[in-house]
Amino acid sequence: MNLLVSINDVIRAFWNKNKKPVGAGNVMYTPSNGGMIVGYGWAVYARRKTVYTGWRGYSSTTSKHITLITRAAPGKYSTSSKRPQVGMTMRVKKAMRG
């Protein structure tokens, strides 16, 4: 995984359905489970064509990331007020290693 990327590169990888994981800081895109953006290793910000806007307000950085995800692909997604989480499963750990 290339560590010299921005949050915008992570978002682009998600919407373009890249085959390889991309990470920037505490946010990463993993193609597993149909593709998702995970923050802090456990908070699912977006999965497939759903953006989880319930994460807005968790932190100012998280709110900014959710806004960037939604602005990157207007009209291509549905929203949910849920706050889904994943554990640090072996699949996510493997994706983070690249």
matplotlib code that plots the C-alpha trace (Angstrom):
import matplotlib.pyplot as plt

x = [0.0, 1.3, 1.4, 2.1, -1.5, -4.2, -7.8, -8.8, -6.8, -8.6, -12.0, -11.1, -10.0, -13.4, -15.5, -13.4, -13.5, -9.8, -8.5, -5.8, -6.2, -5.2, -4.6, -4.0, -3.5, -6.2, -8.5, -8.2, -10.1, -10.2, -11.7, -12.9, -16.6, -17.5, -15.3, -15.4, -13.8, -12.8, -11.7, -9.7, -9.5, -13.1, -15.6, -17.2, -17.6, -18.8, -19.6, -20.5, -22.9, -23.9, -22.3, -22.8, -23.6, -24.3, -20.5, -20.8, -20.2, -18.0, -15.0, -14.3, -12.0, -14.5, -17.2, -14.8, -14.1, -17.8, -18.4, -15.5, -16.8, -20.3, -18.9, -16.7, -19.6, -22.9, -25.9, -24.0, -24.8, -27.5, -27.0, -27.7, -27.6, -26.2, -22.7, -21.5, -18.3, -15.9, -13.4, -9.8, -10.4, -7.7, -9.1, -8.8, -5.4, -4.3, -5.7, -3.8, -0.5, -1.2]
y = [0.0, 3.4, 5.6, 8.8, 9.5, 11.9, 11.4, 12.3, 9.4, 7.1, 8.4, 8.2, 4.6, 3.8, 5.4, 3.9, 0.4, 0.0, -3.6, -2.6, -1.0, 2.6, 4.3, 7.9, 8.6, 6.9, 6.3, 3.5, 2.0, -1.7, -3.6, -6.4, -6.8, -5.0, -2.0, 0.2, 3.2, 2.6, 5.2, 4.5, 0.8, 0.2, 2.9, 2.2, 5.5, 4.1, 0.7, -0.1, 2.7, 3.8, 6.7, 6.5, 10.1, 9.1, 9.4, 13.2, 14.8, 12.0, 14.3, 17.3, 15.2, 12.5, 15.0, 16.5, 13.0, 12.2, 15.5, 14.8, 11.3, 12.7, 15.6, 13.3, 11.5, 13.5, 11.3, 8.0, 6.9, 6.6, 7.7, 6.1, 7.6, 4.4, 4.1, 0.6, -0.7, -3.5, -5.1, -5.4, -8.7, -10.6, -9.4, -5.7, -6.2, -7.9, -5.1, -2.5, -4.3, -4.4]
z = [0.0, -0.9, 2.2, 0.4, -0.6, 0.4, 1.6, -1.9, -3.3, -0.9, -2.0, -5.6, -5.2, -3.5, -6.3, -9.0, -7.4, -7.4, -6.9, -4.4, -1.0, -0.5, 2.9, 4.1, 7.8, 9.7, 6.7, 4.2, 1.2, 1.0, -1.9, 0.4, 1.1, -2.1, -1.3, 1.7, 3.3, 7.0, 9.5, 12.6, 11.7, 12.8, 11.6, 8.2, 6.4, 3.1, 1.7, -1.9, -2.8, 0.7, 2.6, 6.4, 7.3, 10.9, 11.5, 11.0, 14.4, 15.7, 15.2, 13.1, 10.9, 10.5, 9.5, 6.9, 5.5, 5.2, 3.4, 1.0, 0.2, -0.7, -2.7, -4.8, -6.5, -6.3, -7.1, -7.1, -3.6, -1.0, 2.6, 5.9, 9.4, 10.8, 12.3, 11.2, 12.6, 11.8, 14.1, 13.1, 11.4, 9.6, 6.3, 7.2, 8.7, 5.5, 3.4, 5.5, 4.9, 1.1]

ax = plt.figure().add_subplot(projection="3d")
ax.plot(x, y, z, "-o")
ax.set_aspect("equal")
plt.show()
